[in-house]
Amino acid sequence: AKESIVEREEVIGFNQLPSGSFYNPSFSQRVVKPFINLFGKEPEKLKLAADKLGGVDIPFGDVGVRISFLPRVSISFIIWKGDTEFPPNGKILFNSSISSYLSTEGIVIASEMVFNELKKRAFRKR
């Protein structure tokens, strides 16, 4: 199995993107919060949905998956299940070269698209 560039690459958070801190409130509202609300109580559904999209498990959170969006662009979705002390939490990370391929606004849209695909597959009846 040949290792792709994306698999070896560092991951970065949204605020590390160009103008990331400017776009972060919108990104959080449009993608991060809905992601946590959807998968925070049932992280195993994230894994099932990601498997259907060809996602790869990553060793973060209760469930972490990396999904290729374009040949050199991947988006990682990480969820921590809530308990009696802490609410669910989640993070979305990107391969560090993503800005070479997409604008920060494009990254928001790409994240939203992948999240919507995960949502469709996680809660489809079959």
TAQUI-V817433 format. One record per helix or strand of 2 or more residues. SS is the DSSP state (alpha for helix, beta for strand). FROM is the first residue (numbers start at 1). TO is the last residue. If there is no record, write none. Layout:
<<SS FROM TO> <SS FROM TO>>
This chain:
<<alpha 5 8> <beta 11 13> <alpha 14 16> <alpha 20 39> <alpha 43 52> <beta 56 57> <beta 63 70> <beta 73 80> <beta 89 95> <alpha 98 100> <alpha 104 122>>
